Amino acid sequence: MNLKNIMKLSPLKTGIISTVIGGLILALILNQIDSVSFFLESILDFIWHILTLIYEYLIDPIAVPGIFIYAGILIVIFYMIRLLKRSDAKKETSNLTNGPDFLKYNEDMFLGVKWRWKYDNMNTLDRVASFCPVCDMQLICNTTYDGIRSDLKCERCNRIHYSHNGDYDDIESRVEMEIERNLRTGDWKKRIFKENVG
């Protein structure tokens, strides 16, 4: 009986064959248990011996002149102070050159409409939403039945602020590409500055 024929057998027959083969293997293992246990015992003894040697080496006292210990402590303190000064200098220069953190860039005007968004925990765009540039009400999208035309409309002002030949996903995708371009090129810094000044 070859492997292909065994695979074609019913699950019951396959289970019986597997049980018999497993029993034979278990019988062979139990027959050799004395040699296996001796082998495992010798491996565990060897590992315990190595761990004992390492422990004894670590706790063994070594005569070191005190000057070396004090010099080592002073060198570590010197380098820690130097690293702290370096990190503070980097923070100051990054604040001066980079301006505000890009996560603060979460609102902009595109297509004559105010857009707001959030960033997820991976700092990528998440939940882009459109708002009325007049009254700041969130806009709704009226899309024709066939999806050919979409209007961003303010229910409060009763005004259509943007019309597009396509569905809302097209509009949102276009805005997301503009946001990503601003982030990539650094234009977001200028746009935040305009919002804060204006």
QUIFEN-V160049 format. One record per pair of residues at least 24 apart in sequence whose C-alpha atoms are under 7 Angstrom apart, sorted by the first residue. I is the first residue (numbers start at 1). GAP is how many residues later the second one is. D is the distance in whole Angstrom. If there is no record, write none. Layout:
i->I gap->GAP d->D
i->I gap->GAP d->D
//
This chain:
i->99 gap->90 d->7
i->105 gap->83 d->7
i->105 gap->87 d->6
i->110 gap->65 d->7
i->111 gap->51 d->7
i->112 gap->49 d->7
i->113 gap->48 d->7
i->141 gap->27 d->7
i->143 gap->24 d->6
//
